[in-house]
Amino acid sequence: MITIVIPTLSPNKAYATGQVAQESAGIYTRLYIVHDTKGLGFTRTVNRGLRKIQKGHICLLNDDVFPMTDDWLRKMCDAIADTPELGLAGPSGPCR
């Protein structure tokens, strides 16, 4: 199971992003939106969300990012499965 975790200040925005992400992922996912109601910041909000996930793989997705490629998540999962020493996969193209 892949859980898409979206930390956010705006749950409506995160839900819209999550819907597009799930529809284009190419594999079964569940969506978990972590609302930062206390102004804790990105890192603490992410950590709060990650503590809730009990098992499986996690996709951390910003609330303002929309996947541009069909099967995007399946492709990243395949890359990790093909190279077990990897613990992280990111999209191709220019990244920081």
C-alpha positions in Angstrom: 0.0 0.0 0.0 1.2 3.5 -0.9 0.0 6.4 1.3 0.2 9.9 -0.2 0.9 12.3 2.6 0.2 15.9 2.0 1.1 18.5 4.7 -0.9 21.7 4.2 -2.3 24.9 5.6 -5.2 24.6 3.2 -7.1 21.2 3.3 -9.2 22.1 0.2 -6.1 22.8 -1.8 -4.5 19.6 -0.6 -7.6 17.5 -1.3 -7.6 18.8 -4.9 -4.0 18.0 -5.3 -4.5 14.6 -3.8 -7.4 13.7 -6.1 -5.3 14.5 -9.2 -2.3 12.6 -7.7 -4.4 9.5 -7.0 -6.1 9.5 -10.4 -2.7 9.6 -12.2 -0.6 7.5 -9.9 -1.1 4.2 -11.8 -1.4 2.2 -8.6 -3.7 2.0 -5.6 -3.1 4.7 -3.1 -4.7 6.1 0.0 -4.6 9.8 0.8 -3.7 11.3 4.1 -3.9 15.1 4.5 -2.1 16.7 7.5 -3.6 20.1 8.3 -1.1 22.4 10.1 -3.7 24.2 12.3 -1.1 25.4 14.9 1.5 27.0 12.6 4.1 24.3 13.4 5.7 24.6 10.0 6.4 22.1 7.2 8.8 19.7 8.9 6.8 19.3 12.1 3.6 18.8 10.1 5.2 16.2 7.9 6.6 14.4 10.9 3.1 14.4 12.5 1.7 12.8 9.4 4.4 10.2 9.1 3.9 9.1 12.7 0.3 8.2 11.7 1.3 5.8 8.9 1.7 2.3 10.4 3.1 0.4 7.4 3.7 0.5 3.7 5.4 3.0 1.4 4.9 6.7 1.7 4.8 9.4 -0.9 5.3 12.9 0.5 3.6 15.4 -1.8 3.4 19.1 -1.5 -0.1 20.6 -1.7 0.8 22.8 -4.7 2.3 20.1 -6.9 0.3 18.3 -9.6 1.8 15.2 -11.3 2.4 15.7 -15.0 2.9 12.1 -16.1 0.5 9.2 -16.0 1.6 6.3 -13.8 4.1 8.6 -12.0 3.9 6.9 -8.7 4.1 3.4 -10.1 7.2 4.4 -12.0 8.9 5.6 -8.9 7.9 2.5 -6.9 9.2 0.3 -9.7 12.6 2.2 -9.6 12.8 1.5 -5.8 11.8 -2.2 -6.3 14.4 -2.7 -9.0 17.2 -1.1 -6.9 16.5 -2.3 -3.3 19.4 -0.2 -1.8 17.4 2.9 -2.7 15.2 4.4 0.0 14.0 7.4 -1.9 12.9 8.2 -5.4 12.1 11.5 -7.0 10.8 12.7 -10.3 13.1 13.0 -13.3 14.0 16.5 -14.6 15.3 19.5 -12.7 15.0 19.0 -9.0 16.5 20.7 -5.9 
